[in-house]
Amino acid sequence: MSQGNVEIVRALFDGWNVGDRPDPAQYCDPAVELESPFSSLNGEPYRGYAGIKQWMRDVDEQFSQWQMVVDDLRAAGDSVVVIGTTHARGRASEIDVDLPLAFVADFGAAGRITRARIFPDVNAALKAAGLAG
């Protein structure tokens, strides 16, 4: 099952990078939660399909370009860890930034994402997935 989870996450990232925004209902549990740096604006994770769609709107509102280069993608139990770089261009500023990418997707028994977390620190992501002490 973990290799299948890896392939789901790979497909999500590949699709996003070519402009194909995923339908959360295809990959996520209805009660999915997304913890993102944007979550800190209101202190709450994005919840459910509506929350994931709101996160995508928030990203598109702030950035004219948002692509993710995956350097490492691996299974960790019922989770998938992605390490790489996010390249983004500010919509208003037109400034390009490259930021470390650290993403953990947790899968439930039904093979759907139940929680996704975006970390500003790679080591924190690895620790959250049980891959670092």
C-alpha positions as CSV (number, residue, x, y, z in Angstrom):
1,M,0.0,0.0,0.0
2,S,2.8,2.5,0.8
3,Q,4.1,2.4,-2.8
4,G,0.6,3.2,-4.0
5,N,0.5,6.1,-1.6
6,V,3.9,7.3,-3.1
7,E,2.4,7.2,-6.6
8,I,-0.7,9.2,-5.5
9,V,1.5,11.9,-4.1
10,R,3.8,11.9,-7.1
11,A,0.7,12.3,-9.4
12,L,-0.6,15.2,-7.2
13,F,2.8,17.0,-7.5
14,D,3.2,16.3,-11.2
15,G,-0.3,17.4,-12.0
16,W,0.1,20.6,-9.9
17,N,3.3,21.5,-11.8
18,V,1.6,21.4,-15.1
19,G,-1.3,23.5,-13.9
20,D,-3.8,20.7,-13.2
21,R,-5.2,21.5,-9.8
22,P,-6.4,18.2,-8.2
23,D,-10.0,17.5,-7.1
24,P,-9.6,16.9,-3.4
25,A,-12.4,14.3,-3.5
26,Q,-10.3,12.1,-5.8
27,Y,-7.4,11.7,-3.3
28,C,-8.5,12.9,0.1
29,D,-10.7,11.8,3.0
30,P,-13.7,14.1,3.4
31,A,-12.3,15.1,6.9
32,V,-8.8,15.9,5.5
33,E,-6.8,18.6,7.3
34,L,-4.0,20.6,5.7
35,E,-1.5,22.4,7.9
36,S,0.3,25.0,5.8
37,P,2.3,28.2,6.5
38,F,-0.8,29.9,5.3
39,S,-2.7,28.2,8.2
40,S,-0.8,30.4,10.6
41,L,-2.7,33.5,9.3
42,N,-5.8,32.2,11.1
43,G,-4.3,29.6,13.4
44,E,-6.3,26.8,12.0
45,P,-5.6,24.1,9.5
46,Y,-7.6,24.0,6.2
47,R,-10.3,21.3,6.7
48,G,-12.3,19.1,4.3
49,Y,-12.6,19.4,0.6
50,A,-13.7,23.1,0.9
51,G,-10.6,23.8,3.0
52,I,-8.2,22.3,0.4
53,K,-9.9,24.3,-2.3
54,Q,-9.5,27.4,-0.2
55,W,-5.8,26.7,0.2
56,M,-5.5,26.4,-3.6
57,R,-7.3,29.7,-4.0
58,D,-5.0,31.3,-1.4
59,V,-1.9,30.0,-3.2
60,D,-3.2,31.3,-6.6
61,E,-4.2,34.6,-5.1
62,Q,-0.7,35.2,-3.7
63,F,1.5,33.7,-6.4
64,S,1.4,33.8,-10.2
65,Q,3.7,30.8,-10.3
66,W,4.0,27.9,-7.8
67,Q,6.0,24.8,-8.8
68,M,7.5,22.1,-6.7
69,V,10.7,20.3,-7.6
70,V,10.8,16.9,-5.9
71,D,14.3,15.7,-4.9
72,D,13.2,12.9,-2.6
73,L,9.8,11.2,-2.2
74,R,9.5,8.2,0.1
75,A,7.1,6.1,2.1
76,A,7.3,6.2,5.9
77,G,4.7,3.8,7.3
78,D,1.3,5.2,6.3
79,S,2.8,8.5,5.4
80,V,4.6,9.9,2.3
81,V,7.4,12.4,2.7
82,V,8.4,14.8,0.0
83,I,11.6,16.9,0.1
84,G,12.6,19.4,-2.5
85,T,12.2,23.0,-3.5
86,T,9.2,25.3,-4.1
87,H,9.7,27.9,-6.8
88,A,7.2,30.7,-6.6
89,R,6.6,34.1,-8.1
90,G,4.7,36.7,-6.1
91,R,1.6,37.9,-7.9
92,A,1.9,41.5,-6.8
93,S,5.7,41.8,-6.4
94,E,6.7,39.6,-9.4
95,I,9.6,38.5,-7.2
96,D,10.9,34.9,-7.6
97,V,11.6,32.9,-4.5
98,D,13.0,29.4,-4.0
99,L,12.1,27.8,-0.7
100,P,12.8,24.4,0.8
101,L,9.9,22.0,0.3
102,A,9.0,19.6,3.1
103,F,5.6,17.9,2.9
104,V,4.1,15.0,4.7
105,A,0.9,13.3,3.6
106,D,-0.7,10.8,6.1
107,F,-3.0,8.1,4.6
108,G,-5.9,6.4,6.2
109,A,-7.0,2.8,5.8
110,A,-9.0,3.7,2.7
111,G,-5.9,4.8,0.8
112,R,-6.9,8.5,1.0
113,I,-5.0,11.4,2.4
114,T,-6.3,12.2,5.9
115,R,-3.8,14.9,6.8
116,A,-1.2,16.9,4.9
117,R,1.5,19.1,6.4
118,I,3.8,21.6,4.8
119,F,6.8,22.3,6.9
120,P,9.2,25.3,6.5
121,D,12.0,23.0,7.8
122,V,13.0,19.6,6.3
123,N,14.2,18.2,9.6
124,A,10.8,18.9,11.2
125,A,9.1,17.0,8.4
126,L,11.4,14.1,8.7
127,K,10.8,14.0,12.4
128,A,7.1,14.2,12.0
129,A,7.2,11.2,9.7
130,G,9.4,9.2,12.2
131,L,12.4,9.4,9.9
132,A,14.7,11.5,12.1
133,G,15.5,11.6,15.8
